[in-house]
Amino acid sequence: LGNDPNFATTMLNALAGKQPLDNTLTNLSGKDVAGLLTYLGLGEGSALPVGVPVPWPSATPPTGWLKCNGAAFSAEEYPELA
C-alpha cells in the first residue's frame, strides 16, 4: 500500500468482502448464551447425549451445564446425569 493517499478507502474495500458467504458471523452477532447454544445445536433437544464433555470458552458454563472437573454434583438437581 506504500504511501497510498486513500489508504482508509483501500483497506475498507479490501476488507469488505472478507465475511464468509454464509451468514455465520451475522447469525452469531448479538446472541446470548442460549442463542449461541441453539445456533450450534447444543440447546434443549440437542443430538448430544447427556454427559458428553463439550469445550466451553469461558469459566462459567451455560445454565443447566456443569464443568467437567470431577467435582460431586446433586443427583436431584441433575437427574439425567445420575
ZADOVO-482964 format. One record per residue: x, y, z of N, C-alpha, C in turn. Coordinates in steps of 0.2 Angstrom, whole numbers, padded with zeros to 4 digits, always signed. Last residue first. Layout:
BEGIN
XYZXYZXYZ
...
// end
This chain:
BEGIN
-0137-0193+0184-0136-0198+0189-0137-0205+0187
-0140-0185+0174-0133-0187+0174-0132-0192+0179
-0153-0182+0175-0151-0186+0169-0144-0188+0169
-0154-0175+0187-0156-0182+0187-0154-0186+0181
-0148-0163+0194-0146-0165+0188-0147-0173+0187
-0153-0161+0207-0153-0156+0203-0151-0158+0195
-0151-0174+0213-0158-0171+0212-0158-0165+0207
-0138-0176+0212-0142-0180+0208-0149-0178+0207
-0126-0163+0212-0133-0166+0215-0137-0170+0210
-0109-0169+0211-0115-0165+0209-0121-0167+0212
-0091-0167+0214-0098-0170+0215-0103-0166+0213
-0079-0164+0201-0082-0162+0207-0089-0166+0207
-0073-0166+0188-0073-0172+0193-0076-0170+0200
-0075-0157+0179-0069-0156+0183-0069-0161+0189
-0084-0150+0168-0081-0157+0169-0075-0157+0172
-0097-0140+0174-0090-0140+0172-0088-0148+0173
-0113-0142+0168-0108-0142+0173-0101-0142+0170
-0128-0133+0163-0122-0137+0161-0118-0137+0167
-0138-0124+0167-0140-0131+0166-0134-0136+0164
-0131-0111+0159-0136-0113+0163-0138-0120+0162
-0114-0113+0153-0121-0111+0152-0126-0114+0158
-0100-0111+0164-0104-0115+0159-0111-0112+0159
-0087-0099+0166-0094-0101+0168-0098-0105+0163
-0076-0097+0159-0075-0100+0165-0082-0102+0168
-0077-0101+0141-0077-0096+0147-0077-0100+0153
-0079-0109+0130-0073-0104+0130-0073-0100+0136
-0080-0127+0132-0083-0120+0133-0078-0115+0134
-0081-0143+0125-0077-0137+0127-0081-0131+0127
-0091-0155+0133-0091-0150+0127-0086-0145+0129
-0094-0172+0137-0090-0166+0138-0090-0162+0132
-0110-0179+0139-0104-0178+0134-0100-0172+0136
-0121-0179+0147-0115-0181+0150-0109-0180+0145
-0133-0184+0135-0132-0180+0142-0125-0183+0144
-0128-0184+0118-0131-0187+0124-0129-0183+0130
-0133-0172+0106-0128-0174+0110-0131-0178+0116
-0143-0166+0099-0141-0173+0097-0136-0176+0102
-0154-0157+0110-0148-0157+0106-0147-0165+0104
-0165-0153+0117-0166-0157+0111-0160-0158+0107
-0158-0137+0121-0163-0142+0123-0164-0146+0116
-0143-0134+0112-0148-0132+0116-0152-0138+0118
-0133-0136+0102-0132-0138+0108-0137-0137+0114
-0133-0130+0089-0136-0136+0090-0135-0140+0097
-0128-0117+0088-0124-0123+0087-0127-0130+0088
-0140-0110+0091-0137-0110+0084-0132-0116+0083
-0142-0113+0104-0147-0115+0099-0144-0116+0092
-0130-0107+0110-0131-0115+0110-0136-0117+0105
-0133-0094+0106-0127-0097+0103-0128-0105+0104
-0145-0092+0114-0145-0091+0107-0139-0095+0103
-0139-0093+0127-0145-0098+0125-0145-0098+0117
-0130-0082+0127-0128-0089+0128-0133-0094+0125
-0136-0071+0114-0134-0073+0121-0132-0080+0121
-0130-0063+0100-0133-0068+0103-0131-0069+0110
-0123-0053+0092-0128-0051+0097-0132-0056+0100
-0118-0064+0079-0118-0057+0082-0124-0055+0086
-0122-0076+0073-0119-0076+0079-0118-0069+0083
-0126-0072+0060-0131-0076+0065-0128-0076+0072
-0115-0066+0055-0122-0062+0056-0126-0066+0061
-0106-0076+0054-0105-0070+0058-0111-0066+0060
-0114-0085+0045-0112-0087+0051-0110-0081+0056
-0120-0084+0032-0122-0079+0037-0119-0081+0044
-0108-0087+0019-0114-0089+0023-0115-0084+0028
-0097-0081+0015-0103-0080+0011-0109-0082+0014
-0088-0072+0028-0090-0078+0024-0096-0077+0020
-0081-0056+0025-0086-0060+0029-0087-0066+0025
-0073-0049+0016-0070-0055+0020-0075-0059+0024
-0076-0038+0008-0078-0045+0005-0075-0051+0010
-0070-0027+0014-0077-0028+0014-0079-0035+0012
-0056-0026+0014-0059-0030+0020-0067-0031+0019
-0054-0018+0003-0051-0024+0004-0054-0029+0009
-0061-0006+0007-0063-0010+0001-0060-0017+0001
-0054-0002+0018-0061-0004+0019-0063-0008+0013
-0041+0000+0012-0042-0005+0017-0049-0007+0018
-0045+0011+0003-0042+0005+0000-0043-0001+0005
-0049+0020+0012-0053+0018+0007-0051+0011+0005
-0037+0022+0019-0043+0020+0023-0048+0017+0018
-0028+0027+0009-0027+0021+0012-0033+0018+0016
-0026+0036-0002-0033+0034+0000-0033+0027+0004
-0013+0038-0004-0017+0044-0001-0024+0042+0001
-0001+0026-0001-0007+0027-0004-0011+0033+0000
+0013+0023+0001+0010+0029+0003+0004+0031-0001
+0010+0006+0003+0015+0011+0002+0012+0018+0005
+0004-0006+0000+0000+0000+0000+0004+0006+0000
// end
